[in-house]
Amino acid sequence: MIPSMANNKDEINIYEVNALLFQIISYMPEAERRELQSVLIDKRPEIENRKNLSLLISSLSEAEKRRLLRKLVNWYHSKSIELREYPRKPFPIPVEHSSNGVSCVYFIQNISNGGVFIRTDGNFHISQKIILTFSLPTVEKGIKVSGRVVRVDSQGIGVKFDELITGNQGSSIYSMNRT
């Protein structure tokens, strides 16, 4: 989840600024990345490898990075609904994750047919393969699904499922009403 920058009393450190910049940029369509690159090239004509967006951003001062982050956060929040392939639904249910013979129980914050966001302070990394087990009210037996971690932040992890999950007879997860 990309935080809102409005009224943020807790100043984030420069490492978090850099991480958020690149996380948001990874969500941008190629055309918008090129546009950002051309704006940065105009500001930094002395950079030798101007085709490298990472170098252009790295050359910015801390204040410039923070200003850029505020602009990109606003862009992200204006586009966030469009960026999701499958809409999410709040769905606070327990989920079990097993790894190396150790099982942990976390809580799903929201879910879609294509993935899930899990609240955790566990040690996960991007691209990590995981297997999750949880129950849905309209499915008789538990669901075991594999996926990979696509986002890690201070609130938890975003997991993209290897296969879409559906309810009874292939219905969408949104037709599953909790009882």
Secondary structure, DSSP 8 states (H G I E B T S, - for coil): -----TT--S---HHHHHHHHHHHHHHS-HHHHHHHHHHHHHH-TT-S-TT-HHHHHHTS-HHHHHHHHHHHHHHHHHHHHHH-SS--EE---EEEEEETTEEEEEEEEEE-SSEEEEE--S---TT-EEEEEE--TT-SS-EEEEEEEEEEETTEEEEEESS----GGG--GGG----
